[in-house]
Amino acid sequence: MSAQTQARARELAARGAQELTEFVSIPSVSALDRHKADVGRAAEWLAARMRRAGIGDVELLATGGNPVVYGAVGPRSAPTVLVYGHYDVQPVDPESEWQTSPFAPTIRDGRLFGRGSSDDKGPIVCALAGIEALLATAPPDDVRLVFLFEGEEEIGSPSLPAFLHRERERFRSDLVISADGGMWRVSEPSLNVSSKGMCAVQVDVETAPSDLHSGRHGGAVPNALHCLAQVLAGLHDDTGRVAVPGFYDQVTTPTPAQRAEVAALPFREEDYRQEVGVDRLWGEPGYSTLERLWLRPTLDVVGMWGGFTQEGMKTIVPARAHAKISCRLVPDQDPEAIQRNLCAHLEASAPPGARVRATPIEGTARPYALPADYPPLLLAADVLERALGGTNLMVRMGGTLPAAELFQRELGAYTMFFSFSVADERYHAPNEFFRLDRIEPGALAWADLIARIGPTLRA
């Protein structure tokens, strides 16, 4: 990478905080219909930023859901890199736990706080700054860049499979580089070589046509919330193992080599416990915390509601109760089969007097893995070590990127995670933040990677 490109990347990175403030100010929450227009505004903002970066053919492509922001630059005869990210964000609940408004970005101690700042708007700002610097100073002639920024990743990318199948020639690529993902820790560079799959289910419990007076009927009729609690308590056994029949049928026991690889990483369970702020760690017996996070499937209740939850008291026996459940899956598990088994188990667990209905939630994802000796991955490790210092670690991801397996299936291309967010930046939680001092190394690294990636794709 030339000195001119480096200087331009640093200049653009200096504007990154202002750009990120603008981007994060747009409440592009894809899960809530009331933010539909805001999601569209975020797509328009991103398209304008891409045009300023010198990316051609920028347009918003219809998907049946939220639009894909598309762009392309470089010779069509060269190997193609697809740059991926998402401009939608998670809901902010519980908003009362935010120290400052989630869509009024605030900078404190070198960190920009706001929903979406780390997942995935900050990393996109890094990527576009680096790519703009390269295009402005030394446009590569050995690689073509195609861009796909989606607006539904946070709801499982439900429109992406059909869209990508229809548009696969437009997006045909030799490699996908994802600005989404996140590094393991801030203290050393790292690259993820796998991500978990995912599926989700909603369960609805009904015990009566309407809520009943607890003084007149309490103790004589089933309580829907009590019944729901009983059903959910049966999802794990007393040791922490998932109790849904068939859940582990396709799960392969980690090999000794995989377990040794995980054990060799610099990780202390007590440090992790303190970092997340819990009294004790918990989970499937027989595995370390990192093995549970990276190598084993999980099931979590992510929301429960019903009855009276406002201020004060309302003396009722609730007639309805609801919950949402998500599963993170490992290789060989079929998300649709897990959904079916989970729904059957929930409905079969109905207590006397309760009607239980379980419904699959749209937006499943299959597990994904990248070969650790993949040449572009080895190049990316070198790039990160130059940008951040230290020795790069190859790690795994407990989270899910639905697009990764989809890109492999539809485009025949591996996805390489290259994000400058960090796992402790509270994405999906209150007070999400992005470290502003990551923008400059992020921009430099993206420029360096794209400048050097072409030969590895021709090998």
Secondary structure, DSSP 8 states (H G I E B T S, - for coil): --HHHHHHHHHHHTTHHHHHHHHHTS--BTT-GGGHHHHHHHHHHHHHHHHHTT-EEEEEE--SSS-EEEEEES-TTS-EEEEEEE--B----SGGG-SS-TTS-EEETTEEESTTIIIIIHHHHHHHHHHHHHHHH---SS-EEEEEEES-GGGT-TTHHHHHHHTTTTT--SEEEES-S-BS-TTS-EEEEEE-EEEEEEEEEE-SSS-EEHHHHTTTS--HHHHHHHHHHTTB-TTS-B-STTTTTT-----HHHHHHHHTS---HHHHHHHHT-SS---STTS-HHHHHHTS-EEEEEEEEES--SSS---EE-SEEEEEEEEEE-TT--HHHHHHHHHHHHHHT--TT-EEEEEEEEEEE--EE--TT-HHHHHHHHHHHHHH-S--EEEEESS--HHHHHHHHHH---EEE----BTTS-TTSTT-EEEGGGHHHHHHHHHHHHHHHHHHHH-
